Amino acid sequence: MTSGLKKELPILRKKEKGKKDGRRERGIAIKKTSAALFFVLIVSFISAGSEAAASWPQEREDEVKAVKPAADRIGQAYLIQFKEDFFHLLTSPREWQGPDIMNLAAIFGTGTVFFTLDQDIFNWVAERRSSFSQDLARIFTKAGDGAWLLGFCGTLYGLGEIFKKPHWRRTALLSLESLAISSASVASLKFLIGRSRPHAWEGSQSFHPFSTSSRYTSFPSGHACAAFSVAASIAGESKSRSIDILVYSVATLAAVARVHDEAHWASDVLVGSALGYFIGRGVVNLHRQEKRRFSFQVYPLKEGLAASFCFSLD
């Protein structure tokens, strides 16, 4: 009996080793495939963007856009501004040009890579989770919580009122606007896509469209989107590089905390962060009147590609 067990143990060990080697090889294959897919996607979209660039209208570098200054007080003017900005952002994709297509390509390509590696990233994070990291995650996840961000916007607006700082009030109102638009966008996408959360234990590729269960509202990350929408609004209105670094660092930590807490997959956080960033920057840019600092264009010629770069120090 004992000798039989001794003979079976080496066989079991070989099988277990074979399984581990198989998993390792599959992981390497997935990473190579994902990298190749990302490269193909980027090249294809760059080609499309280059072809579309040939028809771009040439714009003067000192061109000034006619924009309406952002409201710095809550009132009828702000409500009208909110409505106009919301519909402008909603319909903006029809006005996308080469650079916008290339931005979308970068997000789509990177998101695809992350999607194929979501389970591996989840396992890697889970193996390194500790009580200290859990304490930090509980703190930073609040930076993406809607209630906390709403309180932050209210506090900033109040301080601007007390200290007679119209710029603070304007930043608070633009942040509030970005937060509201990003929240509505995320809620719609969550309902339409219905991706299962990591703690639902159904895997990274389980989808239940049109589900109202919180277990199936993983994509995209609402916390990441909210954090980056407010961060982008603040950075867009700020003239301090230190503030820019601070707000984006806090937003990044809030997004990472959602992966750490098994609330989202990595691709959920990536897309949510990108969505929030572009919404925040879009809202700010709708009310920014400034000269074009630089322009960069790539367009095809018969002999190959040509590029033009303009930079202004004014």
Phi, psi and omega in degrees: 000313181295319180295326178294320178295320181297325179288327183283330182301311178300325180294317179296320179295320178296319179296317180296320178295321178297322178295316179297316179297322179296317178296320180295317180295321179294322178297317179295319180296320179297317181295319179294318179296318181295318180296319179295318179297318178300316180296316180297317181297315181296315181297318182295319180287326177296320178298316179296320179293324179293320179293320180291334183294338182297333183260006180294139175289136178285126183249143177289142183290341180259017181293137179244126180279140177276106182234159179266126179303145181290144177292144179245013175217149176286128181176194182297320180299321180291320179295320177295318178300317181300313181297315181295318180295320181299312181290329177295314179293326180295324183259001184297330180304332181290347179256005182297143176236196185310305181300323179294320178295321180290324174298316178298321179298317180297317180292316181296317181294313179295320178298323178295318178298313180297322181299319180288339182252007184305314182294319178296318178295319178301314180295320181297316180293318182298323180291339184250008179288139180221172179295326179292316180294328178293321177296318179294319182297323179296329179284309187286335179295339179292337180291350177245003179282130184301320181294318179294318180293324176297318177295322178297314180298319179296320179295316180297321178294317179297318178295323177295327178288318182293315185265012177057051181243089179303327181296320178295317179297317180296318178297319179297317182290322176293322177295319178297318179297315178297319180297316181294315181293318180294322179296318179295319180296315181295317180301320180294315181293321178301316181293319182289323187268315176063044179283139181287143178283159179303321182284359173280344177057043175246004180093168185279352184242032178257126183231141178225077183303145177065022176274144179259001180284139180293344177292339185241044178231044186279324187250129349274178180285120179290322179296315180296317181296315180296315182299315183284332177294318178289318179299317180294325178293316180294314181295325179293331180266343183277151175249010182251125177295327180296319179293320178302311181298318182297309186292322179287329177293316179296318179297320179296317179295323177296320180292315180297324180300329180291326175288318179301321184275010179061027178269337182214157169277162183299321181292330175299316183290319180299310182293320178298318179296315180296318179298314179297319180299311183290328176292313180299314179293324179296317180297316180294316183293337178295340183237022180252126179245106182207163178285151176292118182283319179204162175216145180222126182226142174237129181215150186279148171234171180297324182277348182156226180244149175233149180229145176231139182225125178237138182221134181240137178262003182290000000 
